[in-house]
């Protein structure tokens, strides 16, 4: 069930009033089995009417609680639910969306339509990894307003991504994740490469942006991420150094990780964004 007390509304209102910061309010829509009632082993099943009922009720409660808050920018459904069940040898997001794409897309449409009825003032987006299942969303989920895409294609930008999207499902594109880590195996972390990566990605976002000279279907991007996720290493930061994944993606670093989450060591990419803004 949705628990309104877990949302720090006074803080989010303050961030909006003082800095104009708005929030993309997400619901995992069954990813990692959150909110579906499914077991971790079985994973969320979008053909199960009971699971759909539970997920839809949670989204409704969330929308009714937050729709009139000034800090809400849009609603985001899912997070990489479209990953294949055998991605890298595991069912990474614990759903059958890729195996049952029509059922998943129809459920997305049902939830998006419900949100529009409850809150006609904010758009609804899907949180996808790359462009998988877009042909199903075009056919079965026309109520989606924005295509959120997590994409990591390199420092030269996003290649043919935005043109490919426009051909398949012509909706505004929001890069819901993009970025790179500062860790290089057997070498010290490098901030210069991270900065170049972000510069190349942001250049593409602007170049292909709405009203721009290229595809004109991009409305912005969300950097992955503000702060290194050393909490994922638990009490063994040396293990995280060996993994060199989300523990090193931040625009702000955590040093060795021993003082996580209280360090804020601002990197060159952070100051690049500050200068651009």
Secondary structure as UniProt FT lines:
FT   HELIX           4..6
FT   HELIX           9..19
FT   STRAND          23..27
FT   TURN            29..30
FT   HELIX           31..33
FT   TURN            34..36
FT   TURN            40..42
FT   TURN            46..47
FT   HELIX           49..66
FT   TURN            67..68
FT   TURN            70..71
FT   STRAND          72..77
FT   TURN            81..82
FT   TURN            85..86
FT   HELIX           87..89
FT   TURN            92..93
FT   TURN            97..99
FT   HELIX           101..118
FT   TURN            120..121
FT   STRAND          124..129
FT   TURN            130..133
FT   HELIX           134..140
FT   TURN            142..143
FT   STRAND          146..150
FT   TURN            155..156
FT   TURN            159..160
FT   HELIX           161..168
FT   STRAND          172..178
FT   TURN            185..186
FT   HELIX           191..207
FT   TURN            210..211
FT   STRAND          218..223
FT   HELIX           230..233
FT   TURN            234..235
FT   HELIX           237..243
FT   HELIX           246..248
FT   STRAND          252..253
FT   TURN            255..256
FT   TURN            258..261
FT   STRAND          265..266
FT   HELIX           268..276
//
